[in-house]
Amino acid sequence: MLTELKREAYEANVALPKHGLINLTFGNASAIDRAQGIFAIKPSGVDYAALKPADMVLVDLVGRKVEGRLHPSSDTPTHRCLFLAFEEIGGVVHTHSSHATAFAQAGRAIPIFGTTHADYFSGDIPVTRKMTAKEIAGAYEWETGNVIIERFKGVDPLDCPAVLVNRHAPFTWGPTVAKAVEVAVAVECIAHLALMSLRLEPNLRRIEPALLDRHFKRKHGPGAYYGQRAGRLML
């Protein structure tokens, strides 16, 4: 079971540079085994090209290293914080992808301008508040998780599986770590489109509610009809 968990985390991590979401060793992905309360995460500072499944570090939800010869990612406390708060999620991804990080550094949510965005999200991709000097000087990575959780008070994390940490970069999650990677790809694509759209039309308004609703509900909720479903021919 834990060998499979490490494989899932490894595949998610090496997918990040393949999708152009990673520069140098920035970023990480983790996958959790909820039954055992253990997650696998990338080791700190190891080049993606050199990674192997056996390099993934196992950590429990108390924060103790369970297995691994290397030190876990410095962002491990943030992942642990999110796994504890968002009990429905099975994986977390953190990148410094260029366009999404530009919005994060500016402290701006990514506005929902078009149907590409609406296919994944029913609104803007939110941004957290700035962290305080006390939070930064203290348990910084754990407090990063806390400001994300604060921003999602009253919001189902699976309805909006992404956030921009103010002055920092995006985090995404999903029911599996593979899905969290997919969302990270979508966030970067959406951010790039939003920036280009704002260059063309600085006063661009958000997408019309009817068009947003139609596109989002094609893929999400009980009436979704996008993709292949048993017993239904999709045209």
VMD Tcl script that draws the C-alpha trace (Angstrom):
set ca {
  {0.00 0.00 0.00}
  {2.70 2.50 0.95}
  {4.81 1.51 -2.05}
  {1.83 2.40 -4.23}
  {1.40 5.68 -2.34}
  {5.01 6.61 -3.03}
  {4.56 5.73 -6.70}
  {1.49 8.00 -6.95}
  {3.36 10.88 -5.34}
  {6.40 10.30 -7.56}
  {4.32 10.30 -10.76}
  {2.59 13.52 -9.71}
  {5.88 15.24 -8.92}
  {7.60 14.31 -12.18}
  {4.48 15.38 -14.11}
  {4.93 18.98 -12.92}
  {8.03 19.85 -14.98}
  {6.61 17.92 -17.94}
  {3.65 20.31 -17.90}
  {5.92 23.35 -17.61}
  {4.77 24.14 -14.08}
  {8.18 23.97 -12.41}
  {11.42 25.93 -12.58}
  {14.51 24.53 -10.84}
  {13.26 22.60 -7.79}
  {10.37 24.92 -6.90}
  {7.17 23.06 -6.04}
  {6.03 19.68 -4.78}
  {3.17 17.20 -4.76}
  {1.86 14.86 -2.07}
  {-0.58 11.94 -1.90}
  {-2.29 10.65 1.24}
  {-3.44 7.23 2.45}
  {-6.37 8.27 4.64}
  {-6.79 4.82 6.21}
  {-3.24 4.90 7.58}
  {-3.00 8.65 8.10}
  {0.24 8.84 6.11}
  {1.17 10.94 3.10}
  {4.04 10.74 0.62}
  {5.80 13.91 -0.48}
  {8.78 15.01 -2.55}
  {12.14 15.27 -0.74}
  {13.45 18.79 -0.24}
  {15.65 20.35 -2.93}
  {16.05 17.22 -5.08}
  {16.11 17.81 -8.83}
  {13.06 16.36 -10.56}
  {15.21 14.59 -13.15}
  {16.96 12.67 -10.37}
  {13.81 11.61 -8.49}
  {12.87 7.96 -7.99}
  {9.72 6.51 -6.37}
  {11.81 5.28 -3.45}
  {12.91 8.88 -2.76}
  {9.41 9.92 -1.69}
  {9.25 10.63 2.03}
  {6.42 9.26 4.17}
  {5.04 11.56 6.87}
  {2.15 11.04 9.29}
  {-0.51 13.58 10.16}
  {1.26 14.45 13.40}
  {4.23 15.58 11.32}
  {6.61 12.71 12.05}
  {8.73 11.19 9.30}
  {7.64 7.57 9.00}
  {9.98 6.44 6.25}
  {12.60 7.88 3.93}
  {16.34 8.50 3.83}
  {15.91 12.14 2.71}
  {14.35 15.18 4.35}
  {10.79 15.93 3.19}
  {9.89 19.12 1.35}
  {10.09 22.31 3.38}
  {6.41 22.79 2.44}
  {5.41 19.56 4.24}
  {3.68 21.44 7.12}
  {1.45 23.26 4.59}
  {0.44 19.96 2.98}
  {-0.21 18.43 6.41}
  {-2.31 21.42 7.45}
  {-4.46 21.09 4.32}
  {-4.87 17.32 4.71}
  {-6.07 17.82 8.28}
  {-8.51 20.62 7.39}
  {-9.84 19.31 4.06}
  {-10.72 15.72 4.84}
  {-12.14 15.03 1.36}
  {-8.88 15.63 -0.51}
  {-6.39 12.94 -1.51}
  {-3.54 15.01 -2.91}
  {-1.98 18.48 -2.82}
  {0.17 20.24 -5.43}
  {2.24 23.38 -5.01}
  {3.91 25.08 -7.97}
  {5.48 28.39 -8.85}
  {4.09 28.34 -12.39}
  {4.82 31.72 -13.94}
  {1.44 33.22 -14.81}
  {-0.46 31.99 -11.74}
  {2.41 33.13 -9.53}
  {2.27 36.58 -11.13}
  {-1.32 36.93 -9.87}
  {-0.28 35.62 -6.44}
  {2.63 38.09 -6.21}
  {0.27 40.92 -7.11}
  {-2.19 39.74 -4.45}
  {-4.93 39.42 -7.06}
  {-7.49 36.68 -7.61}
  {-7.65 35.31 -11.15}
  {-10.88 36.77 -12.59}
  {-13.25 34.48 -14.43}
  {-13.35 35.93 -17.94}
  {-14.25 33.01 -20.19}
  {-15.47 29.48 -20.68}
  {-12.05 27.84 -20.28}
  {-12.01 29.10 -16.70}
  {-15.70 28.20 -16.23}
  {-15.03 24.59 -17.25}
  {-13.07 24.16 -14.00}
  {-14.26 26.84 -11.60}
  {-17.56 28.57 -10.90}
  {-15.86 31.83 -9.94}
  {-12.55 33.62 -9.52}
  {-9.55 31.63 -8.29}
  {-9.21 33.19 -4.83}
  {-6.19 34.77 -3.20}
  {-5.40 34.71 0.51}
  {-4.73 37.75 2.67}
  {-1.11 38.74 3.26}
  {0.59 36.88 6.07}
  {1.50 38.90 9.15}
  {5.07 39.47 10.30}
  {4.37 37.18 13.27}
  {3.14 34.38 11.01}
  {6.16 34.73 8.74}
  {8.62 34.73 11.63}
  {6.97 31.77 13.35}
  {5.90 28.40 11.94}
  {5.84 29.88 8.45}
  {4.88 26.83 6.39}
  {2.17 25.77 8.86}
  {0.79 29.31 8.94}
  {0.72 29.27 5.13}
  {-1.74 26.40 5.42}
  {-3.73 28.31 8.01}
  {-4.22 31.38 5.79}
  {-5.49 29.07 3.03}
  {-7.94 27.44 5.44}
  {-9.05 30.88 6.66}
  {-9.77 31.93 3.07}
  {-11.90 28.81 2.54}
  {-14.11 29.27 5.56}
  {-17.61 28.41 4.38}
  {-16.33 27.14 0.99}
  {-16.26 23.48 -0.06}
  {-12.61 22.88 -1.05}
  {-13.65 20.46 -3.79}
  {-15.91 23.10 -5.34}
  {-12.89 25.41 -5.65}
  {-9.75 23.21 -5.59}
  {-7.17 25.99 -5.94}
  {-5.87 29.09 -4.21}
  {-3.18 31.72 -4.65}
  {-1.15 32.44 -1.54}
  {-0.57 36.19 -1.44}
  {3.01 37.13 -2.47}
  {3.77 33.43 -2.89}
  {2.27 31.01 -5.43}
  {-0.61 28.60 -6.15}
  {-1.70 25.48 -4.31}
  {-4.18 23.00 -5.77}
  {-5.78 19.81 -4.50}
  {-8.23 17.12 -5.48}
  {-9.70 13.73 -4.57}
  {-6.43 12.26 -5.91}
  {-2.99 13.74 -6.42}
  {-3.35 13.11 -10.18}
  {-6.45 15.32 -10.17}
  {-4.57 17.98 -8.18}
  {-1.92 18.01 -10.94}
  {-4.66 18.45 -13.56}
  {-6.06 21.41 -11.64}
  {-2.56 22.94 -11.40}
  {-2.27 22.72 -15.19}
  {-5.69 24.35 -15.56}
  {-4.82 27.16 -13.13}
  {-1.68 28.07 -15.06}
  {-3.55 28.00 -18.39}
  {-6.36 30.15 -16.96}
  {-3.89 32.64 -15.46}
  {-2.06 32.98 -18.78}
  {-5.32 33.58 -20.64}
  {-6.45 36.13 -18.06}
  {-3.22 38.12 -18.35}
  {-3.40 38.14 -22.15}
  {-7.06 39.14 -22.04}
  {-6.31 42.04 -19.71}
  {-3.60 43.25 -22.08}
  {-6.10 43.27 -24.94}
  {-8.91 44.77 -22.88}
  {-7.82 46.28 -19.52}
  {-11.46 46.96 -18.57}
  {-12.69 43.47 -19.43}
  {-15.71 42.39 -17.40}
  {-16.22 38.93 -15.93}
  {-18.04 36.30 -17.95}
  {-21.84 36.56 -18.17}
  {-23.48 34.46 -15.41}
  {-25.61 32.42 -17.82}
  {-22.58 31.37 -19.90}
  {-20.53 30.62 -16.79}
  {-23.33 28.51 -15.32}
  {-23.83 26.56 -18.54}
  {-20.16 25.69 -18.95}
  {-19.55 24.82 -15.31}
  {-22.60 22.58 -15.07}
  {-21.67 20.71 -18.26}
  {-18.83 19.15 -16.26}
  {-19.93 19.43 -12.62}
  {-22.94 18.37 -10.58}
  {-25.82 15.95 -11.15}
  {-26.69 17.33 -14.58}
  {-23.17 17.06 -16.03}
  {-23.02 15.59 -19.53}
  {-19.41 16.16 -20.63}
  {-17.32 13.05 -21.31}
  {-18.20 9.37 -21.45}
  {-20.80 7.83 -19.19}
  {-22.12 4.29 -19.18}
  {-25.34 3.86 -21.08}
  {-25.20 7.23 -22.80}
  {-23.99 8.10 -26.26}
  {-22.20 11.46 -26.17}
  {-22.41 13.46 -29.38}
}
mol new
graphics top color blue
foreach p $ca { graphics top sphere $p radius 0.5 }
foreach p [lrange $ca 0 end-1] q [lrange $ca 1 end] { graphics top cylinder $p $q radius 0.2 }
display resetview
